Amino acid sequence: MEQLNEFVSNNWELFFALVVIVALLARSYLASGGIKSIRPLEAVGLANHNDAVFVDVRTDDEFRGGHILHALHAPLGLFDAKIKELNRYKERPLVVYCRSGSRSGRAGSLLKKQGFNEVYNLAGGVMAWQNANLPLTKDKTPPPSDRGSGSGSASESESASKAQNTSTSESDDSHQSRQTHDSKVVVYTTRRCPFCVRAINLLNNKGVGFKEIDVGNNPQLREEMERKAKRNSVPQIFIGEYHVGGCDDMYHLENNGKLDLLLGLK
C-alpha cells in the first residue's frame, strides 16, 4: 500500500490521466446501455454467417443520402413506433448504427430492454463503414426474413431478389448488373454482402458482362465455389480460368493497372 501511495505521489499526473481515461470509457459504456460494439468488418461477417440485420437510426435525410444494404430504417425519434416492425427479426442478431455510434448506442439499449438478446452497436457508425471502403446504397429493399432454410425460404428469397432488382433499377446510385450467361467473368455472391456490391459496381463501371451466381441459399453452388476457389468467403471472382479472388483482390489488380488486361479491355 505504501508503494502504491508513493507511486501515485511521484506520478500523480499519469495517475490522474489514467483515472480520466477509465471514467471516459465507463461513461461511453453506460451511455450505450452496455451494448457490445462491433467493427465494420466484424459486422459484415455477422451478416454473412449469422443473418444479422442492420438497423439505421439516423434521420430520413441521412438515410436517403445512403445507407447499408438491406438496412431497416428506424429513426431514433420514432424508435418506439418501430419496435413492432423490428420484432420479426427478434431471433436474429441486430447491428444498430448511426453516423458515429452515439445515437445507435441509445437505440441498442432500448432494444435490449424490449427483449432483443443479440444487439450490437456499429463502432464509429457510417463514418467507420466508409473508412473501411464499404459501400452505401440508396436501395430501400428490407432484409430478407428467411434464414436460408426451410421449404418456404426459396420462394421468399426469390421474391426478395425480385424486389431488390426492381428497387435497384429505380435507385440513383444502384448497380445495373450486366449479366450474360456466356461471359468469361463469373462472380459468386450472396445477397447481404456489401463486398459483393462493391465488386459488381466495379465491373459495371467498366461495362463488363459477367455471370453472377448467388450461393446464399444453395449449398451445392457454395460447395462448387469453395471447391474452385479454395475459399469460403464471398465474393469469389473468376475471369475465365483465372481466379482473381475476393473484392479486395480485384481492386488491388485495378489499382495496379492489371485488371483491364485480364478483362481484355487493353
HELIX and SHEET records of a PDB file:
HELIX    1   1 GLU A    2  ASN A   10  1                                   9    
HELIX    2   2 TRP A   12  ALA A   31  1                                  20    
HELIX    3   3 PRO A   40  ASN A   50  1                                  11    
HELIX    4   4 ASP A   60  ARG A   64  1                                   5    
HELIX    5   5 LEU A   76  LEU A   78  5                                   3    
HELIX    6   6 PHE A   79  ASN A   87  1                                   9    
HELIX    7   7 SER A  102  LYS A  113  1                                  12    
HELIX    8   8 GLY A  125  ASN A  131  1                                   7    
HELIX    9   9 SER A  153  GLU A  170  1                                  18    
HELIX   10  10 PRO A  194  ASN A  205  1                                  12    
HELIX   11  11 PRO A  219  ALA A  229  1                                  11    
HELIX   12  12 CYS A  247  ASN A  255  1                                   9    
HELIX   13  13 LEU A  259  LEU A  263  1                                   5    
SHEET    1   A 5 LYS A  36  ILE A  38  0                                        
SHEET    2   A 5 VAL A 119  LEU A 122  1                                        
SHEET    3   A 5 LEU A  94  TYR A  97  1                                        
SHEET    4   A 5 VAL A  53  ASP A  56  1                                        
SHEET    5   A 5 LEU A  72  HIS A  73  1                                        
SHEET    1   B 4 LYS A 211  ASP A 214  0                                        
SHEET    2   B 4 VAL A 185  THR A 189  1                                        
SHEET    3   B 4 GLN A 236  ILE A 239 -1                                        
SHEET    4   B 4 TYR A 242  GLY A 245 -1                                        
END                                                                             
